[in-house]
Amino acid sequence: MSATGKASNEKYGHGGAICRDCLVVQPDDSALSSKKPGGRCPECGSPRMLRHSELMSLSIAHIDCDAFYASVEKRDNPDLADKPVIIGGGTRGVVSTACYLARIRGVHSAMPMFKALKACPDAVVIKPNMEKYAKAGHEIRSMMQELTPLVQPLSIDEAFLDLTGTNRLHGVPPAVTLARFSSRVEAQTGLSVSVGLSYCKFLAKIASDLNKPRGFSVIGRAEAYEFLRAQPVSMFWGVGKASQAMLARDGITMISEIQDMEESELARRYGQLGLRMSRLSHGRDERKVDPNEETKSVSNEITFNTDLSEASDLVPVLRRLSEKVSARLKSHHLAGQTVVLKLKTADFKTRTRNRTLADPTRLADRIFRNGHEMLLKELDGTRYRLLGIGVTSLTSDETADPEDLIDVSATRRAKAELAIDSLREKFGSKAVELGMTFNADGRNGKPQRDN
């Protein structure tokens, strides 16, 4: 039965197979096994047959665009098709992403650009064009939202989807809907996605990474425990390098070792992290796909072309970044109660400083002044290659920035800032500039890259 024809959801059981090229569907077959090789499509001969014993009963998906920024650039410039492409900024920046030709040469996201070019000297380096990427990302997201209202974006190029109960809407199980979607994205946008399908978000996210690019992988309930048993602890969400090092000191490197420990022992040793690892190691993840999940932070950062250590160089940049963060908060009617300063030294060590305010703020003035005070304490002669400012503990801006009855000048500055916002909205972002920030975007002979 073809997924493009008169497929009816009542014809499907739990297992089945889909040809990812011609979209022919083979309904439930008791002989199907998740471990059985796919074979070729009986209709078109394609080797891209997706088979799984739970294929037609799973409904939680993670969709991830393949090497998104680089793929957009290759789509728009066919001359780049067979060339390694790195998206990033100059020799002082870092890699935002790289195409798969560059990745097999050792290039990866967040790698310093000089190391990336050493690994792949013939790469074509392109400065990020976020406006273009956002347009492509929004087009794909709109297509996702046609499948289900339960779409939870994680970034411009990836999202979770919950297709539970959409059989009646689309006439086919979620797996078939996703196969159609993948083909439609390629045909309509010239870009490709990888799909992970499972019964929970944790395993759907893992599945989407298993067979990139143009992948479609499935992890069912029956195989989850044994599959996880063979994976390293780095597979857990929220377990970064520091946590991995801590676990390694205790002799724990594989998820199987977590599975073999009592939950109470994991909780005693590692607190909430231990409890989370215990649940996930057994394939238990109760998190829902929430399209309204709040943004956790708003920030902006810059990588300098020359390491900087003087307040006269860093403070104007901090003000400009604070204005950008403030503009984003205001446009989304958000405010943050914790100001976060980020610095990266010349030897790539990161310093993060936090300050929690009495009331949430959306004002550039308050963000800057608190960031400035934290920055001054770090100006000890250390040279910095990156500076960032942001806010966390986000909330609605309804209760933000009450009038300061003690510091009357703060209230005057707030009113002046809102007046400047009105002028910028009417005449453009450069209509009014402070003297402090006039030379903060590279016009002082120290070019910078906005991340």
BASETI-542358 format. One record per residue (C-alpha): x, y, z. Coordinates in Angstrom, 1 decimal, always signed. Layout:
! residues N
<pt X="X" Y="Y" Z="Z"/>
...
***
This chain:
! residues 451
<pt X="+0.0" Y="+0.0" Z="+0.0"/>
<pt X="+1.5" Y="+3.4" Z="-0.9"/>
<pt X="+1.7" Y="+6.2" Z="+1.6"/>
<pt X="+0.8" Y="+8.5" Z="-1.1"/>
<pt X="-2.3" Y="+6.7" Z="-2.0"/>
<pt X="-5.4" Y="+5.4" Z="-0.1"/>
<pt X="-3.6" Y="+4.2" Z="+3.0"/>
<pt X="-5.9" Y="+3.7" Z="+6.0"/>
<pt X="-4.7" Y="+3.7" Z="+9.6"/>
<pt X="-6.9" Y="+0.7" Z="+10.4"/>
<pt X="-4.7" Y="-1.5" Z="+8.1"/>
<pt X="-1.6" Y="-1.1" Z="+10.3"/>
<pt X="-0.5" Y="-3.1" Z="+13.3"/>
<pt X="+2.7" Y="-2.5" Z="+15.3"/>
<pt X="+5.4" Y="-3.4" Z="+12.9"/>
<pt X="+6.0" Y="-2.7" Z="+9.3"/>
<pt X="+8.3" Y="-1.3" Z="+6.6"/>
<pt X="+8.5" Y="+1.9" Z="+4.6"/>
<pt X="+10.5" Y="+2.7" Z="+1.5"/>
<pt X="+12.0" Y="+6.1" Z="+2.1"/>
<pt X="+12.3" Y="+6.7" Z="-1.6"/>
<pt X="+9.0" Y="+5.7" Z="-3.2"/>
<pt X="+7.1" Y="+5.7" Z="+0.1"/>
<pt X="+5.6" Y="+2.3" Z="-0.4"/>
<pt X="+4.4" Y="+0.9" Z="+3.0"/>
<pt X="+4.3" Y="-2.8" Z="+4.0"/>
<pt X="+1.9" Y="-3.2" Z="+6.9"/>
<pt X="+2.3" Y="-5.3" Z="+10.0"/>
<pt X="+4.4" Y="-8.5" Z="+9.6"/>
<pt X="+5.1" Y="-10.8" Z="+12.5"/>
<pt X="+8.4" Y="-11.8" Z="+10.8"/>
<pt X="+9.7" Y="-8.2" Z="+11.0"/>
<pt X="+12.4" Y="-7.7" Z="+13.5"/>
<pt X="+14.3" Y="-4.5" Z="+14.5"/>
<pt X="+17.5" Y="-6.5" Z="+14.0"/>
<pt X="+16.7" Y="-7.9" Z="+10.6"/>
<pt X="+18.5" Y="-6.2" Z="+7.6"/>
<pt X="+16.2" Y="-4.0" Z="+5.6"/>
<pt X="+16.5" Y="-5.5" Z="+2.1"/>
<pt X="+15.3" Y="-3.6" Z="-1.0"/>
<pt X="+12.0" Y="-2.1" Z="-1.8"/>
<pt X="+9.8" Y="-4.5" Z="-3.7"/>
<pt X="+8.4" Y="-1.6" Z="-5.8"/>
<pt X="+11.4" Y="+0.6" Z="-6.7"/>
<pt X="+14.4" Y="-1.5" Z="-5.7"/>
<pt X="+15.7" Y="+1.2" Z="-3.3"/>
<pt X="+17.9" Y="-0.1" Z="-0.5"/>
<pt X="+16.4" Y="+2.6" Z="+1.8"/>
<pt X="+13.8" Y="+0.3" Z="+3.4"/>
<pt X="+13.0" Y="+1.2" Z="+7.0"/>
<pt X="+11.8" Y="-1.9" Z="+9.0"/>
<pt X="+11.0" Y="-2.3" Z="+12.6"/>
<pt X="+8.8" Y="-4.4" Z="+14.8"/>
<pt X="+7.3" Y="-1.3" Z="+16.5"/>
<pt X="+7.5" Y="+1.1" Z="+13.6"/>
<pt X="+3.8" Y="+1.8" Z="+13.3"/>
<pt X="+3.1" Y="+2.2" Z="+17.0"/>
<pt X="+5.7" Y="+4.9" Z="+18.0"/>
<pt X="+4.9" Y="+8.6" Z="+17.9"/>
<pt X="+7.6" Y="+10.7" Z="+19.6"/>
<pt X="+10.1" Y="+12.1" Z="+17.0"/>
<pt X="+13.2" Y="+14.3" Z="+17.0"/>
<pt X="+13.9" Y="+16.0" Z="+13.6"/>
<pt X="+17.3" Y="+17.5" Z="+13.0"/>
<pt X="+18.4" Y="+19.3" Z="+9.8"/>
<pt X="+21.7" Y="+17.9" Z="+8.4"/>
<pt X="+24.7" Y="+20.3" Z="+8.7"/>
<pt X="+22.1" Y="+23.0" Z="+8.4"/>
<pt X="+24.1" Y="+26.2" Z="+7.8"/>
<pt X="+26.5" Y="+24.5" Z="+5.4"/>
<pt X="+23.7" Y="+22.8" Z="+3.6"/>
<pt X="+21.9" Y="+26.1" Z="+3.0"/>
<pt X="+25.1" Y="+27.6" Z="+1.6"/>
<pt X="+25.6" Y="+24.5" Z="-0.7"/>
<pt X="+22.0" Y="+24.7" Z="-1.8"/>
<pt X="+22.3" Y="+28.3" Z="-2.8"/>
<pt X="+25.7" Y="+27.9" Z="-4.5"/>
<pt X="+26.0" Y="+24.6" Z="-6.5"/>
<pt X="+29.7" Y="+25.3" Z="-7.0"/>
<pt X="+30.2" Y="+24.3" Z="-3.4"/>
<pt X="+28.6" Y="+20.8" Z="-3.8"/>
<pt X="+31.8" Y="+18.8" Z="-3.8"/>
<pt X="+33.8" Y="+21.1" Z="-1.6"/>
<pt X="+34.4" Y="+21.0" Z="+2.2"/>
<pt X="+32.5" Y="+24.0" Z="+3.7"/>
<pt X="+33.0" Y="+25.5" Z="+7.1"/>
<pt X="+30.6" Y="+28.1" Z="+8.5"/>
<pt X="+32.5" Y="+30.4" Z="+10.9"/>
<pt X="+34.3" Y="+33.7" Z="+11.3"/>
<pt X="+37.9" Y="+34.3" Z="+10.5"/>
<pt X="+41.0" Y="+32.7" Z="+11.9"/>
<pt X="+40.1" Y="+34.0" Z="+15.5"/>
<pt X="+36.6" Y="+32.6" Z="+15.5"/>
<pt X="+35.1" Y="+29.2" Z="+16.0"/>
<pt X="+33.3" Y="+26.7" Z="+13.8"/>
<pt X="+29.5" Y="+27.2" Z="+13.8"/>
<pt X="+29.0" Y="+24.1" Z="+11.7"/>
<pt X="+30.7" Y="+22.2" Z="+8.9"/>
<pt X="+29.5" Y="+20.0" Z="+6.0"/>
<pt X="+30.1" Y="+16.3" Z="+6.2"/>
<pt X="+33.1" Y="+16.5" Z="+3.8"/>
<pt X="+34.8" Y="+18.7" Z="+6.3"/>
<pt X="+33.6" Y="+16.6" Z="+9.3"/>
<pt X="+35.3" Y="+13.5" Z="+8.0"/>
<pt X="+38.5" Y="+15.5" Z="+7.9"/>
<pt X="+38.2" Y="+16.2" Z="+11.7"/>
<pt X="+36.3" Y="+19.5" Z="+11.7"/>
<pt X="+33.5" Y="+19.9" Z="+14.3"/>
<pt X="+31.3" Y="+22.6" Z="+15.8"/>
<pt X="+32.9" Y="+24.9" Z="+18.4"/>
<pt X="+36.4" Y="+24.0" Z="+17.2"/>
<pt X="+38.7" Y="+27.0" Z="+17.0"/>
<pt X="+39.0" Y="+28.1" Z="+13.4"/>
<pt X="+42.8" Y="+27.8" Z="+13.2"/>
<pt X="+42.5" Y="+24.2" Z="+14.2"/>
<pt X="+39.7" Y="+23.6" Z="+11.7"/>
<pt X="+41.8" Y="+25.1" Z="+8.9"/>
<pt X="+44.8" Y="+23.0" Z="+9.9"/>
<pt X="+42.7" Y="+19.8" Z="+9.7"/>
<pt X="+41.1" Y="+20.9" Z="+6.4"/>
<pt X="+43.2" Y="+23.6" Z="+4.7"/>
<pt X="+41.2" Y="+23.5" Z="+1.4"/>
<pt X="+37.9" Y="+24.2" Z="+3.1"/>
<pt X="+35.7" Y="+27.1" Z="+1.9"/>
<pt X="+35.0" Y="+29.3" Z="+4.9"/>
<pt X="+31.8" Y="+31.3" Z="+4.9"/>
<pt X="+30.7" Y="+33.8" Z="+7.5"/>
<pt X="+27.3" Y="+32.9" Z="+9.0"/>
<pt X="+24.2" Y="+34.5" Z="+7.4"/>
<pt X="+21.7" Y="+34.1" Z="+10.2"/>
<pt X="+18.9" Y="+35.9" Z="+8.3"/>
<pt X="+19.1" Y="+33.4" Z="+5.5"/>
<pt X="+19.3" Y="+30.4" Z="+7.9"/>
<pt X="+16.4" Y="+31.6" Z="+9.9"/>
<pt X="+14.2" Y="+31.9" Z="+6.8"/>
<pt X="+15.0" Y="+28.3" Z="+5.8"/>
<pt X="+14.5" Y="+27.1" Z="+9.4"/>
<pt X="+11.1" Y="+28.8" Z="+9.7"/>
<pt X="+10.0" Y="+27.2" Z="+6.4"/>
<pt X="+10.8" Y="+23.7" Z="+7.7"/>
<pt X="+9.2" Y="+24.4" Z="+11.1"/>
<pt X="+6.0" Y="+25.5" Z="+9.4"/>
<pt X="+6.0" Y="+22.2" Z="+7.6"/>
<pt X="+6.5" Y="+20.4" Z="+11.0"/>
<pt X="+3.5" Y="+22.3" Z="+12.4"/>
<pt X="+1.3" Y="+21.0" Z="+9.6"/>
<pt X="+2.0" Y="+17.5" Z="+11.0"/>
<pt X="+1.0" Y="+18.2" Z="+14.7"/>
<pt X="+0.5" Y="+21.2" Z="+16.9"/>
<pt X="+2.9" Y="+19.6" Z="+19.4"/>
<pt X="+6.2" Y="+20.9" Z="+18.0"/>
<pt X="+8.9" Y="+21.9" Z="+20.5"/>
<pt X="+11.8" Y="+23.7" Z="+18.8"/>
<pt X="+15.2" Y="+23.2" Z="+20.4"/>
<pt X="+17.0" Y="+25.5" Z="+17.9"/>
<pt X="+16.7" Y="+27.0" Z="+14.5"/>
<pt X="+17.2" Y="+23.6" Z="+12.9"/>
<pt X="+15.8" Y="+20.9" Z="+15.3"/>
<pt X="+12.7" Y="+20.1" Z="+17.2"/>
<pt X="+10.7" Y="+17.4" Z="+19.0"/>
<pt X="+7.3" Y="+16.4" Z="+17.7"/>
<pt X="+4.6" Y="+14.4" Z="+19.3"/>
<pt X="+2.4" Y="+12.8" Z="+16.7"/>
<pt X="+0.3" Y="+10.7" Z="+19.1"/>
<pt X="-3.3" Y="+10.5" Z="+17.8"/>
<pt X="-2.5" Y="+11.9" Z="+14.4"/>
<pt X="-3.4" Y="+8.7" Z="+12.6"/>
<pt X="-6.9" Y="+9.9" Z="+12.0"/>
<pt X="-5.7" Y="+13.3" Z="+10.7"/>
<pt X="-3.2" Y="+11.9" Z="+8.2"/>
<pt X="-4.7" Y="+8.5" Z="+7.6"/>
<pt X="-1.4" Y="+6.8" Z="+8.3"/>
<pt X="+0.7" Y="+6.1" Z="+11.4"/>
<pt X="+3.3" Y="+8.7" Z="+12.5"/>
<pt X="+6.2" Y="+6.8" Z="+10.9"/>
<pt X="+4.6" Y="+7.1" Z="+7.5"/>
<pt X="+3.8" Y="+10.8" Z="+8.1"/>
<pt X="+7.4" Y="+11.4" Z="+9.0"/>
<pt X="+8.7" Y="+9.6" Z="+5.9"/>
<pt X="+6.5" Y="+11.8" Z="+3.8"/>
<pt X="+7.7" Y="+14.8" Z="+5.6"/>
<pt X="+11.4" Y="+14.0" Z="+5.1"/>
<pt X="+10.8" Y="+13.6" Z="+1.3"/>
<pt X="+8.7" Y="+16.8" Z="+1.1"/>
<pt X="+11.5" Y="+18.8" Z="+2.9"/>
<pt X="+14.0" Y="+17.7" Z="+0.3"/>
<pt X="+11.7" Y="+18.4" Z="-2.6"/>
<pt X="+10.5" Y="+21.8" Z="-1.4"/>
<pt X="+13.6" Y="+23.3" Z="+0.3"/>
<pt X="+16.6" Y="+21.4" Z="-1.2"/>
<pt X="+17.7" Y="+20.5" Z="+2.3"/>
<pt X="+17.7" Y="+17.2" Z="+4.2"/>
<pt X="+16.7" Y="+16.1" Z="+7.7"/>
<pt X="+17.4" Y="+13.2" Z="+9.9"/>
<pt X="+14.5" Y="+11.7" Z="+11.9"/>
<pt X="+14.6" Y="+9.8" Z="+15.2"/>
<pt X="+11.5" Y="+7.9" Z="+16.2"/>
<pt X="+10.8" Y="+6.4" Z="+19.6"/>
<pt X="+8.4" Y="+6.4" Z="+22.5"/>
<pt X="+10.2" Y="+9.1" Z="+24.5"/>
<pt X="+12.2" Y="+12.3" Z="+23.9"/>
<pt X="+15.5" Y="+10.9" Z="+25.2"/>
<pt X="+15.6" Y="+8.0" Z="+22.8"/>
<pt X="+14.1" Y="+10.0" Z="+19.8"/>
<pt X="+17.0" Y="+12.5" Z="+20.2"/>
<pt X="+19.6" Y="+9.7" Z="+20.2"/>
<pt X="+18.0" Y="+7.9" Z="+17.2"/>
<pt X="+18.1" Y="+11.1" Z="+15.0"/>
<pt X="+21.9" Y="+11.0" Z="+15.4"/>
<pt X="+22.4" Y="+7.4" Z="+14.5"/>
<pt X="+22.4" Y="+7.5" Z="+10.7"/>
<pt X="+23.1" Y="+11.0" Z="+9.5"/>
<pt X="+22.7" Y="+12.5" Z="+7.0"/>
<pt X="+19.2" Y="+11.7" Z="+5.5"/>
<pt X="+18.7" Y="+9.3" Z="+8.4"/>
<pt X="+15.6" Y="+7.7" Z="+9.8"/>
<pt X="+16.3" Y="+5.6" Z="+12.9"/>
<pt X="+13.9" Y="+3.9" Z="+15.3"/>
<pt X="+14.4" Y="+2.8" Z="+18.9"/>
<pt X="+11.5" Y="+0.8" Z="+20.3"/>
<pt X="+10.6" Y="-0.2" Z="+23.8"/>
<pt X="+11.6" Y="-3.8" Z="+23.5"/>
<pt X="+15.2" Y="-3.0" Z="+22.5"/>
<pt X="+15.8" Y="+0.2" Z="+24.6"/>
<pt X="+17.5" Y="-1.4" Z="+27.6"/>
<pt X="+20.0" Y="-3.5" Z="+25.6"/>
<pt X="+20.6" Y="-0.6" Z="+23.2"/>
<pt X="+21.4" Y="+1.7" Z="+26.1"/>
<pt X="+23.6" Y="-0.9" Z="+27.8"/>
<pt X="+26.1" Y="-0.6" Z="+25.0"/>
<pt X="+26.3" Y="+3.2" Z="+25.1"/>
<pt X="+28.8" Y="+5.5" Z="+26.9"/>
<pt X="+27.5" Y="+7.8" Z="+29.7"/>
<pt X="+28.1" Y="+10.8" Z="+27.3"/>
<pt X="+24.9" Y="+9.7" Z="+25.7"/>
<pt X="+22.9" Y="+11.1" Z="+28.7"/>
<pt X="+21.5" Y="+14.6" Z="+28.2"/>
<pt X="+23.0" Y="+17.0" Z="+30.8"/>
<pt X="+26.2" Y="+14.9" Z="+31.3"/>
<pt X="+28.9" Y="+17.1" Z="+29.9"/>
<pt X="+32.7" Y="+16.8" Z="+30.1"/>
<pt X="+32.9" Y="+17.7" Z="+33.8"/>
<pt X="+30.3" Y="+15.1" Z="+34.8"/>
<pt X="+31.9" Y="+12.5" Z="+32.6"/>
<pt X="+35.2" Y="+13.2" Z="+34.3"/>
<pt X="+33.6" Y="+12.9" Z="+37.7"/>
<pt X="+32.0" Y="+9.6" Z="+36.7"/>
<pt X="+35.2" Y="+8.3" Z="+35.2"/>
<pt X="+37.0" Y="+8.9" Z="+38.5"/>
<pt X="+34.4" Y="+6.6" Z="+40.1"/>
<pt X="+35.1" Y="+4.0" Z="+37.4"/>
<pt X="+31.8" Y="+4.7" Z="+35.5"/>
<pt X="+32.1" Y="+5.2" Z="+31.7"/>
<pt X="+29.2" Y="+3.1" Z="+30.3"/>
<pt X="+25.5" Y="+3.3" Z="+30.8"/>
<pt X="+25.5" Y="-0.5" Z="+31.6"/>
<pt X="+27.3" Y="+0.4" Z="+34.8"/>
<pt X="+24.6" Y="+2.9" Z="+35.7"/>
<pt X="+21.9" Y="+0.2" Z="+34.9"/>
<pt X="+23.6" Y="-2.2" Z="+37.4"/>
<pt X="+23.6" Y="+0.3" Z="+40.3"/>
<pt X="+20.7" Y="+0.8" Z="+42.7"/>
<pt X="+18.9" Y="+4.1" Z="+42.2"/>
<pt X="+19.3" Y="+4.9" Z="+45.9"/>
<pt X="+23.1" Y="+4.5" Z="+45.6"/>
<pt X="+23.1" Y="+6.8" Z="+42.5"/>
<pt X="+21.1" Y="+9.4" Z="+44.4"/>
<pt X="+23.4" Y="+9.2" Z="+47.4"/>
<pt X="+26.5" Y="+9.7" Z="+45.2"/>
<pt X="+25.3" Y="+12.2" Z="+42.6"/>
<pt X="+22.0" Y="+13.7" Z="+43.8"/>
<pt X="+19.5" Y="+14.7" Z="+41.1"/>
<pt X="+22.0" Y="+13.8" Z="+38.4"/>
<pt X="+22.1" Y="+10.3" Z="+39.7"/>
<pt X="+18.3" Y="+10.0" Z="+39.8"/>
<pt X="+18.1" Y="+11.3" Z="+36.2"/>
<pt X="+20.8" Y="+8.9" Z="+35.0"/>
<pt X="+19.0" Y="+6.0" Z="+36.7"/>
<pt X="+15.7" Y="+6.7" Z="+35.0"/>
<pt X="+17.2" Y="+7.3" Z="+31.6"/>
<pt X="+19.5" Y="+4.3" Z="+31.7"/>
<pt X="+16.3" Y="+2.1" Z="+31.8"/>
<pt X="+14.7" Y="+4.1" Z="+29.0"/>
<pt X="+12.3" Y="+6.0" Z="+31.3"/>
<pt X="+11.7" Y="+9.6" Z="+30.2"/>
<pt X="+8.4" Y="+11.2" Z="+31.2"/>
<pt X="+9.1" Y="+14.6" Z="+29.7"/>
<pt X="+6.4" Y="+15.8" Z="+27.4"/>
<pt X="+6.8" Y="+17.5" Z="+24.0"/>
<pt X="+5.8" Y="+21.1" Z="+25.1"/>
<pt X="+5.5" Y="+23.7" Z="+22.3"/>
<pt X="+5.2" Y="+26.4" Z="+25.0"/>
<pt X="+8.3" Y="+25.5" Z="+26.9"/>
<pt X="+9.9" Y="+28.8" Z="+27.9"/>
<pt X="+13.3" Y="+30.0" Z="+26.6"/>
<pt X="+15.8" Y="+29.5" Z="+29.4"/>
<pt X="+18.1" Y="+32.4" Z="+28.6"/>
<pt X="+18.8" Y="+35.3" Z="+26.3"/>
<pt X="+22.4" Y="+36.2" Z="+25.6"/>
<pt X="+24.8" Y="+37.6" Z="+23.0"/>
<pt X="+28.6" Y="+37.2" Z="+22.7"/>
<pt X="+31.5" Y="+38.3" Z="+20.5"/>
<pt X="+34.8" Y="+36.7" Z="+19.6"/>
<pt X="+37.5" Y="+39.2" Z="+19.0"/>
<pt X="+40.1" Y="+39.2" Z="+16.2"/>
<pt X="+42.7" Y="+40.4" Z="+18.8"/>
<pt X="+42.8" Y="+39.4" Z="+22.4"/>
<pt X="+41.7" Y="+42.3" Z="+24.6"/>
<pt X="+42.5" Y="+43.1" Z="+28.3"/>
<pt X="+41.7" Y="+46.8" Z="+28.8"/>
<pt X="+38.5" Y="+48.3" Z="+30.1"/>
<pt X="+38.6" Y="+50.9" Z="+27.4"/>
<pt X="+38.3" Y="+48.2" Z="+24.8"/>
<pt X="+35.9" Y="+45.8" Z="+26.6"/>
<pt X="+33.4" Y="+48.1" Z="+28.2"/>
<pt X="+32.0" Y="+49.6" Z="+25.0"/>
<pt X="+31.6" Y="+46.1" Z="+23.6"/>
<pt X="+29.8" Y="+45.0" Z="+26.7"/>
<pt X="+27.4" Y="+47.9" Z="+26.4"/>
<pt X="+26.6" Y="+47.1" Z="+22.8"/>
<pt X="+26.0" Y="+43.4" Z="+23.7"/>
<pt X="+23.7" Y="+44.5" Z="+26.5"/>
<pt X="+21.7" Y="+46.5" Z="+24.1"/>
<pt X="+21.3" Y="+43.5" Z="+21.8"/>
<pt X="+20.1" Y="+41.3" Z="+24.7"/>
<pt X="+17.7" Y="+44.0" Z="+25.9"/>
<pt X="+16.2" Y="+44.4" Z="+22.4"/>
<pt X="+15.5" Y="+40.6" Z="+22.2"/>
<pt X="+13.9" Y="+40.6" Z="+25.6"/>
<pt X="+11.7" Y="+43.6" Z="+24.8"/>
<pt X="+10.6" Y="+42.1" Z="+21.4"/>
<pt X="+9.5" Y="+38.9" Z="+23.2"/>
<pt X="+8.0" Y="+40.6" Z="+26.3"/>
<pt X="+10.5" Y="+38.8" Z="+28.5"/>
<pt X="+12.7" Y="+39.9" Z="+31.5"/>
<pt X="+15.5" Y="+38.1" Z="+33.3"/>
<pt X="+16.4" Y="+38.2" Z="+37.0"/>
<pt X="+20.0" Y="+36.8" Z="+36.8"/>
<pt X="+22.7" Y="+38.6" Z="+34.7"/>
<pt X="+25.4" Y="+36.3" Z="+33.4"/>
<pt X="+28.8" Y="+37.5" Z="+32.2"/>
<pt X="+30.9" Y="+35.2" Z="+30.1"/>
<pt X="+34.6" Y="+35.5" Z="+29.3"/>
<pt X="+37.0" Y="+33.3" Z="+27.4"/>
<pt X="+40.7" Y="+33.7" Z="+27.9"/>
<pt X="+43.4" Y="+33.6" Z="+25.2"/>
<pt X="+44.0" Y="+29.9" Z="+26.2"/>
<pt X="+40.3" Y="+29.0" Z="+25.8"/>
<pt X="+39.4" Y="+28.8" Z="+29.5"/>
<pt X="+35.9" Y="+30.1" Z="+30.2"/>
<pt X="+35.0" Y="+32.3" Z="+33.1"/>
<pt X="+31.3" Y="+32.7" Z="+34.0"/>
<pt X="+30.0" Y="+35.1" Z="+36.6"/>
<pt X="+26.4" Y="+35.5" Z="+37.8"/>
<pt X="+24.4" Y="+38.2" Z="+39.7"/>
<pt X="+20.8" Y="+37.8" Z="+40.7"/>
<pt X="+18.8" Y="+41.0" Z="+40.8"/>
<pt X="+16.0" Y="+42.0" Z="+43.2"/>
<pt X="+13.6" Y="+42.4" Z="+40.3"/>
<pt X="+13.7" Y="+41.0" Z="+36.8"/>
<pt X="+14.9" Y="+43.4" Z="+34.1"/>
<pt X="+14.7" Y="+43.9" Z="+30.4"/>
<pt X="+16.7" Y="+47.2" Z="+30.3"/>
<pt X="+20.1" Y="+47.5" Z="+28.6"/>
<pt X="+21.1" Y="+49.9" Z="+31.3"/>
<pt X="+20.6" Y="+47.5" Z="+34.2"/>
<pt X="+22.1" Y="+44.5" Z="+32.3"/>
<pt X="+25.1" Y="+46.6" Z="+31.4"/>
<pt X="+25.7" Y="+48.1" Z="+34.8"/>
<pt X="+25.6" Y="+44.7" Z="+36.5"/>
<pt X="+27.8" Y="+43.1" Z="+33.9"/>
<pt X="+30.2" Y="+46.0" Z="+34.1"/>
<pt X="+30.7" Y="+45.6" Z="+37.8"/>
<pt X="+31.4" Y="+41.9" Z="+37.3"/>
<pt X="+33.7" Y="+42.6" Z="+34.4"/>
<pt X="+35.9" Y="+45.1" Z="+36.3"/>
<pt X="+36.7" Y="+42.4" Z="+38.8"/>
<pt X="+38.1" Y="+40.2" Z="+36.0"/>
<pt X="+40.3" Y="+42.9" Z="+34.5"/>
<pt X="+43.6" Y="+41.7" Z="+36.1"/>
<pt X="+45.7" Y="+41.8" Z="+33.0"/>
<pt X="+44.2" Y="+38.6" Z="+31.5"/>
<pt X="+43.7" Y="+38.8" Z="+27.8"/>
<pt X="+40.3" Y="+37.8" Z="+26.6"/>
<pt X="+39.3" Y="+36.4" Z="+23.2"/>
<pt X="+35.5" Y="+36.4" Z="+23.9"/>
<pt X="+33.0" Y="+38.5" Z="+25.8"/>
<pt X="+29.4" Y="+37.7" Z="+26.4"/>
<pt X="+26.4" Y="+39.0" Z="+28.4"/>
<pt X="+23.0" Y="+37.5" Z="+29.0"/>
<pt X="+20.1" Y="+36.9" Z="+31.4"/>
<pt X="+18.5" Y="+33.8" Z="+32.8"/>
<pt X="+15.6" Y="+33.1" Z="+35.2"/>
<pt X="+13.2" Y="+34.5" Z="+32.5"/>
<pt X="+9.7" Y="+35.7" Z="+33.2"/>
<pt X="+7.1" Y="+37.9" Z="+31.7"/>
<pt X="+8.1" Y="+41.6" Z="+31.5"/>
<pt X="+4.9" Y="+42.7" Z="+33.3"/>
<pt X="+6.7" Y="+43.0" Z="+36.7"/>
<pt X="+10.1" Y="+44.1" Z="+35.3"/>
<pt X="+12.0" Y="+47.2" Z="+36.3"/>
<pt X="+9.8" Y="+48.9" Z="+38.9"/>
<pt X="+10.6" Y="+52.5" Z="+39.6"/>
<pt X="+13.7" Y="+52.9" Z="+41.9"/>
<pt X="+12.6" Y="+55.2" Z="+44.7"/>
<pt X="+16.1" Y="+55.4" Z="+46.1"/>
<pt X="+18.2" Y="+55.8" Z="+42.9"/>
<pt X="+16.1" Y="+58.5" Z="+41.0"/>
<pt X="+18.8" Y="+58.6" Z="+38.3"/>
<pt X="+18.1" Y="+54.9" Z="+37.4"/>
<pt X="+14.4" Y="+55.8" Z="+36.7"/>
<pt X="+15.5" Y="+58.7" Z="+34.5"/>
<pt X="+17.9" Y="+56.4" Z="+32.6"/>
<pt X="+15.1" Y="+53.8" Z="+32.1"/>
<pt X="+12.8" Y="+56.4" Z="+30.7"/>
<pt X="+15.5" Y="+57.7" Z="+28.4"/>
<pt X="+16.2" Y="+54.2" Z="+27.2"/>
<pt X="+12.6" Y="+53.6" Z="+26.3"/>
<pt X="+12.5" Y="+56.9" Z="+24.4"/>
<pt X="+15.6" Y="+55.8" Z="+22.5"/>
<pt X="+13.9" Y="+52.5" Z="+21.7"/>
<pt X="+11.0" Y="+54.4" Z="+20.2"/>
<pt X="+13.3" Y="+56.4" Z="+17.9"/>
<pt X="+15.2" Y="+53.3" Z="+16.9"/>
<pt X="+11.9" Y="+51.5" Z="+16.1"/>
<pt X="+10.9" Y="+54.4" Z="+13.9"/>
<pt X="+14.2" Y="+55.3" Z="+12.2"/>
<pt X="+16.4" Y="+52.2" Z="+12.5"/>
<pt X="+18.7" Y="+50.6" Z="+15.0"/>
<pt X="+21.5" Y="+53.1" Z="+14.2"/>
<pt X="+19.3" Y="+56.2" Z="+14.6"/>
<pt X="+20.6" Y="+56.9" Z="+18.1"/>
<pt X="+23.9" Y="+55.7" Z="+19.4"/>
<pt X="+25.6" Y="+56.3" Z="+22.7"/>
<pt X="+29.1" Y="+57.7" Z="+22.6"/>
<pt X="+30.3" Y="+54.7" Z="+24.4"/>
<pt X="+29.1" Y="+52.2" Z="+21.8"/>
<pt X="+29.8" Y="+54.3" Z="+18.7"/>
<pt X="+33.2" Y="+52.5" Z="+18.2"/>
<pt X="+32.2" Y="+49.1" Z="+19.6"/>
<pt X="+31.5" Y="+47.2" Z="+16.4"/>
<pt X="+35.0" Y="+47.0" Z="+14.9"/>
<pt X="+35.3" Y="+50.6" Z="+13.9"/>
<pt X="+38.1" Y="+51.1" Z="+16.5"/>
<pt X="+40.5" Y="+49.0" Z="+14.4"/>
<pt X="+39.8" Y="+45.9" Z="+16.5"/>
<pt X="+37.3" Y="+43.8" Z="+14.3"/>
<pt X="+35.0" Y="+41.5" Z="+16.2"/>
<pt X="+32.7" Y="+38.7" Z="+15.3"/>
<pt X="+29.2" Y="+38.5" Z="+16.7"/>
<pt X="+28.2" Y="+34.9" Z="+17.7"/>
***
